[in-house]
Structures are given as structure tokens and as C-alpha cells.
């Protein structure tokens, strides 16, 4: 699928903000098409009427163009941009072409029967789009757009349903301003429970609280975060929290931190139906891992892992095994397998944009709920892959 349109309106918009522009003919067009097949990526673009074709076996593409659509490395002559990002599992590719305030994002996903949504940061731009397609955008002057294409679907295996989410992100530079490479970045992974909801710690054996299984008092944990507000990278009301940060090109700069945070426990009187506060405490043991998987150059791969027991009160487990790949040019991807509970999110911060980009937002299964964390035979229906 190709999209092409005239840039005259873009030039008029920029003229309003007093930006000096080179002369442009009215037949300048912009378009991009991508194709992911047989392990090879083909990318066709039209920038300022100049056509380009690239074929790559792996990795990203980042090109700059002058006013005539020819490739250039002279920052003073840059008029257009082309960026492509392919995820590490070779399941999707996204690309964005820019000229002035106009941009086109194109994508191709290996899952050919599921439609996609397109986000700019946390803002939904479009939904119900085909798995191979493109979308035209109008950017604000010097706006940096973090464009994410998301595909979410359910498959059945031997009669058991499993949900899958695939995302891919590419960063569009501000019109007439080349986006500098990021110098620092962060990856943050959080798990949490919905605010003011009480979750039973099943099969309770909480001798530390002096409550036996036969007692009419049953231990619960109370959630503390707004579950309707995804992409909250600065929130602190979590069950577990892992963060990695580094400086690109600095060999010993990678720092990973992990914590199990304090949460409020309550007891429910089954005789009277009343919740009473018990005390605050942490859930689980430190079985988390956040680590760098290679040299820190202009690309970093962060390993995120947890197989977290929620303690003596319950057989619940938090489970995730994944990798976040972050490039200094702003492209990023996330691949993981995890149990579909509790609420979980992964976000990436780039110094070049000063903003967080969401790579994962997962909510508990609407039917099975926290039972997806039991790690028993039902876990097959709760397994998610991204």
C-alpha cells in the first residue's frame, strides 16, 4: 500500500511560524511502503519525488535527504528523513518517511489476519487498520513523534485460548530539525494491582499473621494504582519494580535496580463481610533479573526476568521472561512471554525526546483474573507472547 500527497499545505503551515524554506515545486510527493517476507525486508520510499529502494536482512535503516530527495549527510541540507525498525523476532517492521511537517508511517506484520492500532506516545491515532498498510500524519513544527503500531489477538491451541500482543515503535524527528541521538535511556517494568480492589491470598497459610486456614479471617491484599491509566512510568504503587538505565557508548554505565514494594494487607471477616487493615508488607522474594546483554554502543539489549513467588500466603507467581532492545536513534522493541496477570507495563525513556514510550500494557484475564498467576495447569490459557 502506498500513500502520496502534495506538500504545499505543509509549506504554508511552516511559513506561518517564520521558517525560511527552500523553493519547492508543487509535484513533490511523500510515500513509503514496507514488506517483510522470507526473512528479508524491502522498503520503497518517495521523498521529494525521488524514489529509493532498500533491502536489508536485519537491523534498522536511518537516512537523511536533501530538498531534491537525494541522500545527504550534510546536516545543513537535510529536508527529509527515512527511518525503519524491524523487531528482533522478525515478526513486524515499521518505517516512517518525513518531509516538512508531513509524514507517512508504514508497517507489515507477520500475523496477516489481525488488524492494528497506531499510537503517538500514549495517544491513539487510528485503529482497525490492516496488518499491512500505512497512515499519513501531520506533525507540529519540531514535534518528536514516538509512533507505535500494536497488534493484539487471541489464538486457540487445543481448545485453549491465549492472547498475544505485538508492538513496534519508530521515532519521527521534528520537522526541519534532525533528532539528535539519545545519550541516556531507561527501561522500566512494573507489576501492580487495581486501586482499592481487594485480592484474596488463596490457600492462605499465613502463620506470620497468626491466622490459620480454619480461621474466619481471610487475608487479602489491596491494590493501589489506577488501572484505567496505562503508561504511568512515574508511578510507585507497585508489587514489583525493575529499572535499567545507561549512557550510550559508556562501557560501565549500565545500572539495574529491582525491588518488591510494600503493599497493604487486610483481613476479611467472613462472618461479617468487613475488611480491616492488618499491616503493610512486601509480597514475594527477590527472583528478579534486570541485566545488559551485550556491549553498550548505540544499541542496548536489556534482559527482564522474574519468576516471583508471592510468599507463604499463596501459590501465586509473577512470571515474565523478555528482552527490551533500545537504539540511540529512538527505535525500540520488546519481546516477552508472561502470565496474563496482574497489571504489567514496560516503558522506555529517551534523553533525546524527554518522554516515555510504552512497549507493554497488560491487564489480567477478564475471566481467570489472578488465577492466571497460580502456575498450575491453567497457565496455558494465561500465557501471553509478544
C-alpha positions in Angstrom: 0.0 0.0 0.0 1.4 3.4 -0.9 0.3 6.9 0.2 1.4 10.0 -1.6 0.3 13.6 -1.2 1.3 17.1 -2.0 3.4 19.2 0.4 2.0 22.6 -0.4 -0.1 22.8 2.7 2.9 21.8 4.8 4.9 24.7 3.4 2.1 27.1 4.1 2.0 25.9 7.7 5.7 26.4 8.2 5.6 29.8 6.6 3.3 30.9 9.4 6.0 30.3 12.0 8.5 32.3 10.1 10.7 29.4 9.0 12.8 30.1 5.9 12.2 27.4 3.3 13.9 26.5 0.1 11.8 26.8 -3.1 9.7 23.7 -3.7 7.9 22.6 -6.8 4.2 21.5 -6.4 4.9 18.0 -7.6 6.9 17.0 -4.5 5.4 13.8 -3.0 6.0 11.6 0.0 5.3 7.9 0.4 6.6 4.7 2.0 5.8 1.0 1.6 7.4 -1.9 3.5 7.3 -5.6 3.0 8.5 -8.4 5.4 8.8 -11.7 3.6 11.1 -14.7 3.8 13.3 -13.1 6.4 14.1 -10.1 4.2 12.8 -6.5 4.4 12.0 -4.5 1.3 11.4 -0.7 1.8 10.3 1.6 -1.0 10.1 5.3 -0.4 9.3 8.5 -2.3 10.8 11.7 -0.7 10.6 14.9 -2.7 9.7 12.9 -5.8 12.9 10.8 -5.5 12.3 7.1 -5.3 14.5 4.8 -3.1 14.5 1.1 -2.5 16.3 -0.7 0.3 16.6 -4.4 1.0 18.0 -5.5 4.4 18.4 -8.8 6.2 18.3 -7.4 9.7 18.6 -4.2 11.7 17.4 -0.7 11.1 17.6 2.0 8.5 18.1 5.7 9.1 18.6 8.0 6.1 18.5 11.8 5.6 17.7 13.5 2.3 18.1 17.0 0.8 15.4 19.1 -0.8 15.7 17.1 -4.1 15.3 13.7 -2.3 18.9 12.7 -2.6 20.7 11.1 0.4 22.8 13.5 2.3 25.0 13.6 5.5 25.2 17.4 5.5 23.1 18.5 8.4 22.7 21.9 6.9 20.9 20.4 3.8 18.6 17.9 5.5 15.0 18.3 4.4 13.6 14.8 4.7 14.1 11.7 6.8 13.5 7.9 6.5 13.6 5.5 9.4 12.9 1.8 9.7 12.7 -0.5 12.6 12.4 -4.3 12.5 11.7 -6.2 15.7 14.1 -8.8 17.0 11.7 -11.6 16.3 11.3 -10.7 12.6 7.5 -10.6 13.1 7.0 -6.9 12.2 8.5 -3.9 10.6 7.6 -0.2 10.7 9.0 2.7 8.8 8.4 6.4 8.7 9.2 8.9 5.9 9.1 12.6 6.6 9.3 15.9 4.7 8.5 19.1 6.4 5.5 18.7 8.7 4.2 15.7 6.7 5.0 12.1 7.5 3.9 8.6 6.5 4.2 5.6 8.7 4.0 2.2 7.1 4.0 -1.3 8.6 3.9 -5.0 7.9 3.1 -7.7 10.5 3.7 -11.4 10.0 0.2 -12.1 11.5 -1.8 -11.3 8.4 -5.4 -11.7 9.7 -5.3 -9.2 12.6 -5.8 -5.5 12.4 -3.6 -2.9 14.1 -3.8 0.3 16.1 -1.4 3.2 15.7 -0.3 5.4 18.7 1.8 8.6 19.0 3.1 8.0 22.5 0.0 7.1 24.6 -2.4 8.8 22.1 -4.4 6.6 19.8 -4.1 7.9 16.2 -6.1 5.2 14.4 -7.5 1.7 14.9 -8.9 -1.2 12.9 -6.2 -0.8 10.2 -4.9 -3.7 8.1 -1.8 -5.6 9.2 0.0 -4.4 6.1 -0.6 -0.7 5.4 0.3 2.9 6.0 -1.1 6.1 7.6 -0.4 9.8 6.7 0.4 12.2 9.6 0.7 15.9 10.1 3.4 16.8 12.6 3.8 20.0 14.6 6.9 22.1 14.0 9.8 20.4 15.8 7.5 17.8 17.3 9.1 14.5 18.1 6.6 11.7 17.5 7.1 8.2 19.0 4.9 6.1 16.7 3.9 2.7 17.8 1.9 0.1 15.8 0.1 -2.5 18.0 -1.4 -5.8 17.0 -3.5 -7.8 19.7 -5.2 -11.1 19.1 -6.4 -14.3 20.6 -5.5 -17.8 19.3 -6.7 -21.2 20.4 -4.4 -24.1 20.9 -6.1 -27.5 21.5 -9.2 -25.6 22.5 -7.4 -23.3 24.9 -7.4 -19.6 24.2 -4.2 -17.5 24.5 -3.8 -13.7 24.0 -0.9 -12.3 22.0 0.3 -8.7 21.7 2.9 -7.5 19.2 4.2 -3.9 19.1 6.8 -2.0 17.1 8.0 1.6 17.6 9.8 4.1 15.3 10.6 7.7 16.2 9.8 10.6 13.8 12.1 13.6 14.1 10.8 17.1 14.4 10.1 18.8 11.0 13.1 20.7 9.7 15.1 19.6 12.8 17.2 16.4 12.9 16.6 14.5 16.1 19.9 14.1 18.0 20.8 10.6 19.1 20.0 9.9 22.7 22.8 10.0 25.2 21.0 8.2 28.0 18.0 5.9 28.3 15.9 3.9 30.8 13.7 0.8 30.7 11.2 0.3 33.5 9.0 -2.8 34.2 6.2 -2.6 36.8 3.5 -5.0 38.1 0.6 -3.8 40.2 -3.0 -4.3 41.3 -6.0 -2.1 40.7 -6.7 0.7 43.2 -8.9 -0.1 46.1 -9.6 -3.6 44.9 -9.2 -6.5 47.4 -7.4 -9.6 46.2 -7.6 -12.8 48.2 -4.4 -14.6 49.0 -5.8 -18.1 48.2 -5.0 -21.2 50.1 -3.9 -19.0 53.0 -1.3 -20.3 55.4 -0.3 -17.1 57.0 1.3 -18.1 60.3 3.2 -14.9 60.3 -0.1 -13.1 60.8 -1.3 -15.6 63.4 -4.2 -16.7 61.1 -4.8 -20.3 60.4 -6.6 -21.8 57.4 -9.6 -22.6 59.6 -10.0 -19.0 60.8 -13.0 -16.9 59.7 -10.4 -14.2 59.0 -9.0 -14.4 55.4 -6.0 -12.4 54.3 -6.3 -10.0 51.3 -4.0 -7.5 49.6 -5.4 -4.1 48.5 -4.4 -2.7 45.1 -3.1 0.9 45.0 -2.8 2.0 41.3 -5.3 3.4 38.8 -5.8 0.5 36.4 -7.5 2.7 33.8 -4.4 4.9 33.2 -1.8 3.0 31.3 1.7 4.2 30.6 2.4 5.6 34.1 6.1 5.3 34.1 6.5 7.5 37.2 4.0 5.6 39.4 5.4 4.0 42.6 2.4 1.9 43.9 3.6 -1.4 42.6 4.1 -5.0 43.6 7.4 -5.3 41.8 9.5 -2.7 40.0 12.6 -3.1 37.8 14.6 -0.3 36.2 17.6 -0.2 33.9 19.5 3.0 32.9 22.7 3.6 31.0 24.7 6.1 28.9 25.1 5.0 25.2 28.8 4.3 24.4 29.9 4.3 28.1 31.0 0.7 28.9 30.4 0.6 32.6 27.3 2.9 32.8 24.6 0.2 32.9 22.8 0.2 36.3 19.9 -2.2 37.0 17.7 -1.9 40.1 14.9 -4.2 41.4 12.5 -4.1 44.3 9.5 -5.6 45.9 7.4 -2.8 47.2 5.4 -2.5 50.4 1.6 -3.1 49.9 -1.3 -3.0 52.4 -2.7 -6.3 53.8 -6.3 -6.6 55.1 -8.3 -9.3 56.8 -11.8 -10.1 55.7 -14.2 -11.3 58.4 -16.3 -14.0 56.6 -18.8 -13.7 59.4 -19.4 -10.0 59.0 -18.1 -9.2 55.5 -15.8 -6.4 56.8 -12.3 -5.7 55.7 -9.9 -4.5 58.4 -6.3 -3.2 57.9 -3.7 -5.7 59.1 -0.3 -4.2 58.3 1.9 -3.3 55.3 4.4 -5.8 53.9 6.1 -6.9 50.7 4.9 -9.8 48.6 7.4 -12.2 47.2 11.1 -13.0 47.1 13.8 -11.4 45.1 13.9 -13.6 42.0 14.0 -10.7 39.5 16.7 -10.0 37.0 17.5 -6.9 35.0 20.7 -7.1 33.1 22.5 -5.8 30.0 23.0 -8.5 27.3 26.0 -7.0 25.4 28.3 -4.1 24.8 26.9 -0.6 25.3 27.3 1.1 22.0 24.4 2.8 20.1 22.3 -0.3 20.9 21.4 -1.9 24.3 19.5 -5.1 24.9 18.0 -5.3 28.4 17.0 -8.7 29.9 14.0 -8.6 32.2 13.1 -11.7 34.1 11.0 -12.6 37.1 9.6 -15.8 38.5 8.3 -14.3 41.7 6.6 -16.3 44.4 4.1 -14.3 46.4 5.1 -15.9 49.7 3.7 -18.4 52.2 0.2 -17.0 52.0 -0.4 -18.1 48.4 0.9 -20.1 45.5 0.6 -17.1 43.2 3.5 -16.2 41.0 4.6 -13.2 38.9 6.2 -14.5 35.7 7.9 -12.7 32.8 10.9 -13.5 30.6 11.7 -10.9 28.0 14.1 -8.5 26.2 13.8 -4.8 25.5 16.0 -3.6 22.6 16.7 0.2 22.6 18.7 2.1 20.0 20.1 5.6 20.5 18.3 6.7 17.3 15.0 6.2 19.1 13.8 2.8 17.6 12.9 0.2 20.2 11.1 -3.2 20.6 10.1 -5.6 23.3 9.7 -9.4 23.1 8.5 -11.5 26.1 6.4 -14.4 27.4 4.5 -13.8 30.6 1.4 -14.8 32.6 -1.6 -12.6 31.9 -1.8 -11.2 35.5 -1.5 -8.9 37.3 -1.4 -5.5 35.6 2.0 -5.0 33.9 3.8 -2.4 31.9 7.1 -1.7 30.2 8.2 1.8 29.3 11.3 3.3 27.8 12.7 6.8 28.4 15.0 8.5 25.9 17.0 11.7 26.7 16.6 12.8 23.1 12.8 13.2 23.4 12.5 13.6 27.2 9.5 11.3 27.1 8.5 7.7 28.0 7.3 5.3 25.3 5.1 2.3 26.2 6.2 -1.1 25.0 3.8 -3.2 27.0 0.5 -2.7 28.8 -1.1 -6.0 30.0 -4.2 -6.4 32.1 -5.4 -9.6 34.0 -7.6 -12.0 32.1 -11.2 -10.9 32.5 -12.4 -14.4 33.4 -9.5 -16.1 35.2 -8.1 -13.0 36.9 -5.3 -13.6 39.4 -5.8 -17.4 38.9 -3.5 -16.9 35.9 -0.8 -16.5 38.5 -1.3 -19.9 40.0 1.3 -21.5 37.7 -0.8 -24.7 37.5 -2.4 -26.4 34.5 -4.5 -23.4 33.7 -1.4 -21.4 32.9 -1.5 -22.4 29.3 -4.6 -20.3 28.7 -3.0 -17.4 30.5 0.3 -17.4 28.6 1.0 -14.4 26.5 3.7 -13.8 23.9 4.8 -10.5 22.5 
